[in-house]
Amino acid sequence: MILAALAVSACKGPATRAADAMATDDAKTDADAGADVRADVDPRPPGVGLMHTVAQLDFLRAHRDQPPWQAAYQQLLQDAEAALVRAPDPRVDFNVPFYYADPQAAQAAKECLRQDALAAYALALGYQLADTSVKRHQYAAKAIELLHAWATVNTSISGADGDLVAMYTGVPLLYAADLLMNTDDWAPASRSAFTTWASTVFRQSADDIKDRSNNWGAWGTLGAMASAALVGDGSAVASEIARTKLRIENSIAANGELPEENLRTNSGIWYTYFALTSMTATAQIARNVAGVDLFGYTAPNGRTFRMALDRHFIYAVHPEQWPYPLPPGIEGDLWQLLYPCADELEMPTVTGWPGSLFEIMSDIYQVPAWKDWVVSSRPLKGYHAWIYVTLARQSP
């Protein structure tokens, strides 16, 4: 299915593209304004459809002027416009220290990749959805500038938290690359440089952590899956799907909780969200590029994503029921050394986490209670794996 998706790039012949250029009103307007109007007036299809397939993008184009997508589409365009003035900020060595030892330093260290990746993704999705060729090419060019910067400057990822942070801040770069993979705006040499970086520097960090049993492993698996799918490595995609099935079996308890994340006590609700976000994003890629439904998968021991999401929703709505607070006194001090966490219970919200996750999961699973919780807060936007969650819905 990956190879079939890659073949979509040839779906329009020269005659079709030329007809599109002649027939599109906005192309005529662009020409009158002296714009550089190219043959690919319509956005080219994504490479393999990591987070957005051709069909999903077509759906969004058809519904972007209707609620709830209309406000979410405007949210995207605002982000894309803001991203046009961002100067790329790559690092030769992306080094991130241990967050709980120096939160300010860790936060500062990750911003260069986080901001560049979010900007590139907004621009690339804007390229796919904007309604004029001028904007499409403008967005594409800026996104490619950001992608090229990281591909040609960054050669290593280091620091106590470097691998994890590279995954959860950097994976939108791969989403962006996929959305732009077939555009004529991207020079072949630059495109090749990025896929090389994704399959070497980025992939190495993913491989280094993907076998861990907690959220680190879940994020490493997402990174490995995204990089493998981007370059059409079907064997590696199949391996990451198998790894995710084992993670469903081994990391989800009979009651739907994630015991490894419960160990983080006051931060356990947050870390459960953090793990489920990456795990479900991996499922999205598996479904889009390989046709494998991990959202509906049941492990041999009966574990499913739905079980984990149902349990997490209870604590999202009723955090006072969270049964794993940090122990008081010396016991708590010792526990924090082993399992770092916040001093107070980290509280979930519908407008932040895990509201953004349940916005997209309510679309995938069609659970009324999840949708009812988030609907009045739309448009929602996430910052971990699932970004434009209201816009990505395929149902109201």
N, C-alpha and C positions, 0 to 999 in steps of 0.2 A: 504493500500500500504506500510505503514511503516513495518507492520508485515511481509509482503512478502519480503521486502528488507532485514529484519533481517534474514530471513530464507535462504538467499543466502549463508550464512556462511557454510551451510552444503552441498553445491553444489558439492564438490569434495569428493569422497569416498577414503578410504585408498588405494585401488588398483590403482586408478587414480593418486594419489599423488606419490605412489611408482614408477609408470611407468614414471611419469614426472621426478623424481629424477634420474632414470636410463638412460633416453633418452636424457637429457639435457647436452650438451657438457660442458657448464660452470660449471655444478655441478661436472663433472669428474675432471675438472681442479682444482676446489676448493678442492676436496678430495685429489688430488695429492699434493696440497700445505699444507695439514694438517688442512684445515678449518673445522669448525663445520657445516657440511651440513645437513640440516634438511629435513623432508619430504615435507614441503611446499616450494619447490624450486620456484614455481611461486608465485607471491604475492597474498595473500588472498584478496577477495573482501572487499570493505568498509562495515561498519556496515549498514548504511541506505542511504549513498550517499548524504550527506549534500550539498557539493559543487561539488562533482565529483561522478557520477554514474558509475556502471560497464561499461555500454555502452560508456560513455564519456571517461573513462580511456582506454578502448580497442581502441577507435579511436586515442587517443594520442599515444599509443604504435605503432600503424600502421603507423603513420605519423610523428613520432619524428625525422626522418632523412630527412624530406622534409621542404621547406620553406612554411610558416613563422615559423613553429614549431621548426625547427632544432636549430636556434639561441636561441629561448626561452627555449628549453630543456637544452642547454648548460648553460644558465643563471641559471636555477634551480639547475643543478648539481654543479655549482660553489658555490651557496648559501648553498647547503647541505654539501659540503666538508668543507666550512668555519664553518658551525654550529657544526661539529664534535668536535671541540676544545672548544666549549662554556661551561663554568661551569654554572649550573643552579643558578639562583639568585632570589629565591622566597622571599616574605615578609609575616610574620605572619599577619600583618595588611597592606594592600595595601592602603596607604594614599596619596591622591593627592590634593594639595591646589588649590585654584581658580587661573586659569591661568592669568587672567588680573590683579590680584593683585601682583603676583610674577611669571612672565613667566619662569625664570630660574629654580626656585624651582619646578614648576609644570612639566617642561620638564624633569628635572632630576628624579623626582619621578616616572614617567611613564616608563622610559627606561627599568627597570628590567623586567616588564611584556611584554612590546613591543618586546624586543629583544628575550626573551625566546619563545614567541609565534610564531614570524616569523621563528625562528630557527626550532622549532618543526614542523611547517607546511612544511617548505622546506624539512626537513628530511623525514617526513611522505609521502609527494608526491614523493620524491626521492625513497622511499621504493616501491611505486607502479610502478614507471616508470624505475628504473635502470635496466640494462640488465644483471647483474650478481648476483648470490645469495649471494656472499660475501658482496657486496655493499648493497644489500637489507637488510640483517640482521644487518649490521653495522649501516645503517641509522635508522632502526627500533629501535635498542637498545638505541641509543642516544636520539631519540625523546621520547621514553618511559621514559628515565631518567628525561627529562625536564618536562613531564606531571606529573610524580610521585612526583617530587619536589613540584610543586604547589598544587597538591592534598593533600599532607600530611603536608605541612607547612602553607599555607594560610588559615586563618579562618575568616577573615573579610575584608571588603572594606569600606574605610571611606574618609573623606575630602570633601571639597566643590565640587570638580570635580571627586571624586573617582568612582562613579557609571558610569558616562559617559565614563571616560577613560578606566575603566575595560572592557567595552563593545567593544570599537573600537580598543583597543590593545589586548584584551584577546580572542576574538572570534576565531582567528586562532588556538588556543589551541584545541578548539572543532572540527575544521576542521581536525586537525591532529589526534585526538583521533578516529574520524570516519574512517579515512583512515587506521588506525592500528587496528581497533576493533577486527578483526578476526585472526590476526597473532598469531602464537604459541609463538612468542617472548615475548608477554605481559602476565605476570603471572595474573591469575584470581583475586587475592587479590589486585594487583596494578590497574588493570582495574576497579574493583569495587570501589576502592578509588577515582579514577578520576571521574567516573560517579556520585558518591555521591557528590563530590565537585561541579561538573557542575550543578547538580540539587538542590543544597542548597546554597552555598556561591555565586556562579556566578549567579544562577537563581534569588536569592533574590535581587541582585543589578539591574538585568533586570526588575523585577517586580516593583521595587521602582520608576522607571522612565518611563515605557512603555506607560503610559497614558498621558504624556505631549504632547502638541500639536506641538512642534517644533522638531528639530533634536535630542534632547535628547530622545523623545518618539520613534522616528524611530529607534534609536540605541537600546533602551530598548526592542523594539519589536523583532529586529533581535536576540538579546541575548536570549530572552525568546523562540523564535522559534528554535534556534539552540540547546539550552539545552533540550527542550522538545523532539525534533526530535531525538537527540542523544540517549536518554534513551527510545525511543519508546512510548512516551506519546501522543497517537493519539488525545485524547480529547483536550489537551493543544495546539497541533499543529493546530487543527481546530479553536480554539479560537484566535490564533495569525493570522491566515489567515483572519478571520473575522475582526480583529482589523486593519489589513493592508488595507482591502477594505474600511473601514471607513476612514482611513488616506488618501487614494487616493481621496475619495469624499470630505473630509473636509480641506485638507492642500494644494490642488492644485487649483489655481484660474482659472477663465475662459480663461485667456490668457496663461495659462501654468506655470505661476510663482508660487513660494512658498512664500506667503505674510509674514509668520512668519520669514523667512530667509531674506527677503528684509529689515526687520527692522534693520538688522546689517549693513546697509549702505555700507561703504567701504569694509566690509568683506562679503557682501551679496552673491557675486558670489561664493566665497569659501563655505559659509554655505549651499548654495543651492546644490552644488556638494556633500558636506558632508552628507546632508540628503538623497539625491537621491542614493548615494552609498549604504547606509544601507537599504533603502527601496527596491532597486532592488536585493540586496543580499538575503533579505527575500523572494522575489519572486522566486529566484533561488532555495532556499530550498523548498518552497511550491511546485514548479514544480517537483523537484527531488524526494521528499519523499511522497507527497500526490497526485501528478498528477493534481494539480490545477494551471491553467495558469493565474497568476496575471499580467504577461507582456502584455497579450491581454485583460485584464479585463477593462470593461467600467462601471464606477459608475453610479448610477441612474441620477446624474446631468451631465453626459457626460464626467467627468474627467477621464484621463488615464495617465499612466506613459509616454506614447509616447508624449503626449502634453507637459509634463514637460520637457522631454528631448529635444524636438524640440526647446522650448523656451530657455533652458539653452545653447544649442549649439550656438544660436545667440550671446550670451554674451561671450561664450568661444572663438569664432572666432573674435568678434568685441566688446571687453570689453569697448571701448570708448563709446558705446551706452548704457552702464549701467545707468539707470535713477535715481538711489537712492544714491547719494554721501552724505557723512556726512555734515550736515549744518555747515556753518562757525560760528566763534565766540562763544559767550556764549551759544547759542542754541545748537551748536555742542557739547560743553562740557557737557551740561546737558543730551543730547541725549546719549552720550557715557556712562554716569552713568547708564542709564536705559538699554541700548543695547550695551554692549561693542563691540568694533570693532577696526580695525587697523587705524592708523592716515592717511594713504594713501590707495588708492584703491588697494586691493590685486588682482594681475594679473594672469589670467589663462595661462597655457602653454600646448602644446601638449605632451611634454615629462614628465610632472608632472601631476597635476590635471588641468582640468578634462580629459586630454588625455587618461589616463588609463581607465576611465569609458567609454568613447566613443569607445575605442578599443573593449571592450567586448559587449557593447550595439550595435555596428554596426554589430556584428555577430548575436546577438539575433534578431534584427529588420531588418537586411539586408538593411540599409540605405546607399546608395553609398556616399553621402556627408560626413557622419561621417567616413566611412572607408578611403576615400580619404584624410581626414585631418590627420589621424594617421599613414597611411601605411608606409611613409618614415621614421618614427621614431621607427619602430619595432627593437628589441623586447621591448615591454612596460611592465612595472611592477608597480603595485599600492601598497599602504600601508594602505588602509582602506577597509576592507571587501573583495574586489576583489584584489587579489595579483598578481598571475601569469596570467595576462589577455591575453597576446598573446598566451601563451601555452594553455589556456583554450578554445580558439576558436574551433569551429567545422566546420569552413569553412575558406579558405585562406584569 
